[in-house]
Amino acid sequence: MNRPRPTEQLLILIITGCFVLQPISTDLYLASLPHLVSEFGVSMVIVQQTLSFFTIGFGVTQLISGPLSDRFGRKPMVLAGLATYFIASLICARAGDIYTLISGRFLQAIGCCTAIVVCRAIIRDCYSPSEGAQRIARASNYMGLAVFTGPIVGALLQDTAGWRAAFYLHTLLSLAVLVFAWRMLQESNRPTNPQAITPLALARSYLELCGTRAFWRYALPGCLSYGTIFVFISGAAFGFIKILGVSTIHYGYCFSLGCAGYLAGTYLCRKLLPKLGMEKVMTMGSRSMLLSGFGFLVCTLSGIEHWTLLVLFQFGSMFSHGLIFPTTQAGSVAPFPQKAGTAAGLFGAVSVLGTLLATTLIGINLKATLSPMAILAFVMSLALFLSVRLNRTEN
C-alpha cells in the first residue's frame, strides 16, 4: 500500500524536534541534581527518582502510545504527546517539593515518549528499512547538536538562574515543536486499524512480537546500548561534581564533550549504512562499546580517576551508541509494517529497561569512587557485544 510521504525536510525537522525532547529532558537539568539534594533537603537516592520515574513513564507509555497511533493516526498522537509534555514542563518548573517534581517528570516522560514512538512509526510508514535507518541517523545527528549543547546550557542556567530555568526552557521548546507539528505534519497512517487497541488484538500483537527473533535481533542490542550510555547520563553529574571536584559550569563542558561522541557516531552511521548495511554497522558499534567499557574498568580498578578519563570513556560510549541506536530502531520495526506503532512501542519499552536498571544501580551504589560506574558500564557493554555476536552466529 502506498502511503503519503511528507516533504523530506519538513518531516526530518518534525522528527528531530520530537527526538530532541528526550535528551534535553535530562541534559538540561543534570547539573542541578546535586543542588536539588540541598534545595529540597532529601537524599541523592530520592533526587535520582526524577530520572527513574521519567524512565518508568517513558517505558510504560510506549506500550500504549504505539498501538493508539495505529488506531487513531500518527498526527493526533504526536500532538497529544507534545501538549502533555508542555503542561508537564510547567508543573516541573513550578514544583514546590521533590514529589511534585517527580510527578511532573513522569508526565513529561508520557508526552515525550508518545511523540518519539509515533515518529518512529511515521518513518516506517514512509520509508523502507534501510532508508528509515538513514533518516533516523540523520535526525539523530541533528539531535546530537542538542545533546552536545544541552549540558552546557543546563549548567549555565543552574549557575545563573537555578534549576527551574531548565524546565521553563522545556516549556518553550515543546510549545514551538507543537505549533510546528500542528501546522506541518501530514498523516501517514491511512487507513487506521480499528482493532489495534482492542485487548485481545493488542495482547496477540505483543505476544507475536515477543516471540519473533527478527524483533529481538535488534531490540536487545538497543536496550543494552541505551542502558550503557545511561550509566554516564545518570552518574556523570555526581561523578564530576562530587567525586572529581569539577565545578558546575565546568561539568557542563565536560559532559558536553562526552556527548559529542553521539554526534560523531550518528554522523558516521549515516555515511556507513549505504556502504556496509545495518548488521555490520551495529557490529562495529558493539565492538567499540566493549572497548570503551573495558578501558573505563581497567582505569578505575587501577586507581586512575580523572575528569579527562571520564570524558574520554563517556565519548566512546556515546560514539558507539550513535552507531548502534539508529540501526536498532529501524531494524526492530522493519518486519512489521502493519504494526509499526506497536513494534516501535515495544522496542522503546524494552530499551527503557536498560536505562531503568542503570539509573537505579548508579543511584544506590555511587558514593566516593567511579568504580560502580565502570563496573556497570563494562558488564552492560559485554552483554551488548555478546548479544550482537550471538545473533550473527545464529543467522
Buried (B, 14 or more C-beta within 10 A) or exposed (E): EEBEEBEEEBBBBBBBBBBBBBBBBBBBBBBBBBBBBEBBEBEBEBBBBBBBBBBBBBBBBBBBBBBBBBBBBBBBBBBBBBBBBBBBBBBBBEBEEBEEBBBBBBBBBBBBBBBBBBBBBBBBBBBEBBBBBBBBBBBBBBBBBBBBBBBBBBBBBBBEEEBBBBBBBBBEBBBEBBEBBEEEBBBBBEEBBEBBBEEEBBEEBBEBBEEBEBBBBBBBBBBBBBBBBBBBBBBBBBBBBBBBEBBBBBBBBBBBBBBBBBBBBBBBBBEBBEEBEBBBBBBBBBBBBBBBBBBBBEBBEEEEBEBEBBBBBBBBBBBBBBBBBBBBBBBBBBBBBEBBBBBBBBBBBBBBBBBBBBBBBBBEBBEEBBBBBBBBBBBBBBBBBBBBBEBBEEE
